[in-house]
Each structure stands twice: as structure tokens, then as C-alpha cells.
Amino acid sequence: MRGIITVVGKDMVGILAKVSGVCSEYNVNVIEVSQSILQDMFCMIMLVDFEKCSTSFSDFSDKVSAIGDEMSLSIHVMHEDIFNSMHRI
């Protein structure tokens, strides 16, 4: 199963490291990353693979959201099919 992680918030050092670190911790493979900084706003979309994830999707999502709260970032994790359905015209 593949998923999408989105991150938005004020730019600071270590955002990519923190999010990719939790992916590594739970054996979630990062397939692709797109990020940009718009003035002082950080925006990132990650395509990840949950096939070998060592915890449930829900627990992983909660962990990533908690990191977002700690860093004052908006971080969301969703199944790729939901993401595609939401963005289909």
C-alpha cells in the first residue's frame, strides 16, 4: 500500500530529517519527495510505501501528526487512493 504525507508550515532546520526519520523508524519506504519553500513557508509532499511498515497505518499517522504538533507543522498521512480521489477533477 502506498500513501501520501503532506507537510506545511513555517520553514525551519530539520523538517525533512524528522519526517524521514520517523519513516525509517517504522520501516516506511520513501519513494519520492517534492518540497519547496515559499518565502518562509515549507511545503512537502512525500510518496511512501507502507508494505513493510512495522506498525498500523493509524498508529503511524498518529506518530507523524504528533511530530507535526511538536514542530508547529501541519502533517497529514493518507492512503494514495484517497489522495487521488480527492484531487480528481
N, C-alpha and C positions, 0 to 999 in steps of 0.2 A: 504494500500500500504506500502510495506517495502522498505527501502533504505539502502545504504552503505555510511558511512562517513569515509574518509581516512585522516589521519593527518601524515605529515612527516616534520621533521625539527630538529633544534638544541634543545637538551633537556633543559628544564627549569621548575621551580616550577609552578604548576597551569594549565598546558595544559588540563589535563583531567577535572579538575574543570570548566574551562572556556567553553569547548565544551559541557560537560554535562549540564552546567548551561543554555546555550542557548537552548538546547533541552528541558529542563524543562520549560523555559520561554515561549516556543511556543507549549507546550504540546506534544512534540515528545517523545515517549517512547523508552528508550534504552533497547534493548533486550539482546544484547551480546556485550562484549568488549574484544578485544585481543590487547595487547600492549607489546612492548619490547623496550629496549634501547640497541643500538649497538654502543659501545664506547660512543660518546657524541650525537648520533642521536636518536631521539624519533620517533617511528613508531607505529601507532594505526589504527585499523580497528574497526568500530562500526556498528552493525546491528541495525537499528532503525525502528520503526513503525510510519508512518505518518497518521494513521487512524483518530486520534483526533487532528491533527495539527491545530493550530488557525490562520494560515496564508497560503498563497500559497506555493507550493513546490519551486517555483522560488524565492520568497521573502526570504524563509528560507535559501536557498542555497546562496543567496547574503549576508545575515547576517553572515553566517558561514564563507564565503570567506573573508569578511571584518575583522572578528576576526583573521583569518589567516594572513592577511596583517599587522594588528596591532602587531602581535606576531612574525612576520617573519617566518611563517609556511606555508606549502602547505596543504590546506584543500580543499577537494572536496566532493561533495554530489552527489550521483546518484541513480536512481531507481534500485532496486535489479535486475530486468530483464536485464537492460543494463549491469550491472556489470557482471552478469552470462554469457551473450553473449560475452562480451569482453574476458572472461577468459576460454572459452570453447575451447577445443583442437579438 
